[in-house]
Amino acid sequence: MQHGTHFLDSLSLGKIVQIRERILKAQAEGKKVFRFESGDPNFGLAPHVTAALKKAADEEKTHYIPNAGIPELRKALKNKLATKNNIELPSFENVFVTNGAMHALFCAFQCLVQAGDEVIVPDPMWTEVVENIKVARGVPVAVPLREETGFQYLPQEIEKRLTSKTKAIFLNTPHNPTGAVLPKATLLEIIRMAKERDLWIISDEAYEDVIFAPNKHISIGSLAPDYQHKIVSIFSFSKSHAMSGLRTGYLTAVDPVLMERLHKIMRCSINGVNSVAQWTALAAVEGDQSNIGRMLGEYQQRRDIMIEALTGIQGITPFVPQGSFFVWATLQPSIYKRLNVKDADELSNTLAGLGMGSSPGDAFGATCADSIRFSFSCSTQMVKEGSVVLRQLLSGGPLR
Ligand SMILES: Cc1ncc(COP(=O)(O)O)c(C=O)c1O
């Protein structure tokens, strides 16, 4: 088969995957590695959640389940959305259980976007969002996020890019990769613009629970009960409950046509999320929530360690994340010169060869090539040790 003969050949496999491969190679060569490229919580499940997983297997809850999720979980999620997110849905049938937030994004774009439709997205952005818009044959329209304005998704910048082809405004708060959190005023402005032009709002809230005081997570769906029919709110068990491998997420949908399309795309893509994972998720959402706070406490500690390590180095400016588990740092030409690398891409690759994980800015969009992302979702011990090494590497002389 010839490469380039199919639409999917135009999508990349993702730069972070390439970096990960280099890290694993360095590890195989006996180097100590620091997994700062990866965004996977290192925590185990809360004990009652593990118990539910085992119980589901023991009770042979291993058969086909309803396409949009088991009713028990959908009902619990409707309740969680009402009490925690202030999103009131008419019925549990407005919650669709997906194979992670990733699959929720895939389904949302497949159901709402057609060839040529434009979707407003922040730039930088976790790339899978943009790729999923393209898979739906839509056109992502980037709104650059700037260091000077705290990487905020500015309503006036969004508004400038709205055209007759705009179908939806996508937002992500807390944001991957910058860690910026959107305030209520921005969310209200997005609602105003969407209402004026009858646009969809697609809100990715995968990091709702990884948010540092005094910041607070506000779900856009809670601010516009009268516009719920045009809002798709997306959540994940991956970060909130460290269940990334169990691939469980969910989205909200109120519009009957959207609901029907979702049933169709889900039937054709997964025909229901893994039954054991759903029973596990039910325990996670209904049981003791103290694990969320415990993990957050550790994330905060790791964030502070990493920020301290990256502060005061010539040519690199870290942004203190308000949420998520990433440090996004801006690079100046002086650091490339001192470290003898051409650009952020080469810096990230060189660091990977030394066992230090990171993700280069251009993995997240066209406007942020002079940036780099470090993740602190690996163990606190690894963050402690790795931050010392990272500071040495970035503040010293040529890396090559
Ligand atoms: C912004 C954002 N949204 C969604 C996801 C997808 O999460 P999952 O598919 O594991 O639920 C991620 C994962 O890294 C993410 O960073």
The ligand as a Tripos MOL2 file, in Angstrom:
@<TRIPOS>MOLECULE
LIG
   16    16     1     0     0
SMALL
NO_CHARGES

@<TRIPOS>ATOM
      1 C1         -7.0800   18.1570   27.3220 C.3       1 LIG1
      2 C2         -7.3130   16.6890   27.2920 C.ar      1 LIG1
      3 N1         -8.5210   16.2360   26.9480 N.ar      1 LIG1
      4 C3         -8.7950   14.9320   26.8910 C.ar      1 LIG1
      5 C4         -7.8320   13.9980   27.1980 C.ar      1 LIG1
      6 C5         -8.1810   12.5490   27.0330 C.3       1 LIG1
      7 O1         -8.2340   11.8490   28.1930 O.3       1 LIG1
      8 P1         -8.7800   10.3630   28.2250 P.3       1 LIG1
      9 O2         -9.0860    9.9210   26.8450 O.co2     1 LIG1
     10 O3         -7.7180    9.5520   28.8620 O.co2     1 LIG1
     11 O4        -10.0270   10.4490   29.0650 O.co2     1 LIG1
     12 C6         -6.5460   14.4080   27.5450 C.ar      1 LIG1
     13 C7         -5.4980   13.4150   27.8340 C.2       1 LIG1
     14 O5         -4.3470   13.6900   28.0080 O.2       1 LIG1
     15 C8         -6.2750   15.7910   27.5820 C.ar      1 LIG1
     16 O6         -5.0630   16.2470   27.9080 O.3       1 LIG1
@<TRIPOS>BOND
     1     1     2 1
     2     2     3 ar
     3     2    15 ar
     4     3     4 ar
     5     4     5 ar
     6     5     6 1
     7     5    12 ar
     8     6     7 1
     9     7     8 1
    10     8     9 2
    11     8    10 1
    12     8    11 1
    13    12    13 1
    14    12    15 ar
    15    13    14 2
    16    15    16 1
@<TRIPOS>SUBSTRUCTURE
     1 LIG1         1 GROUP 0 **** ****
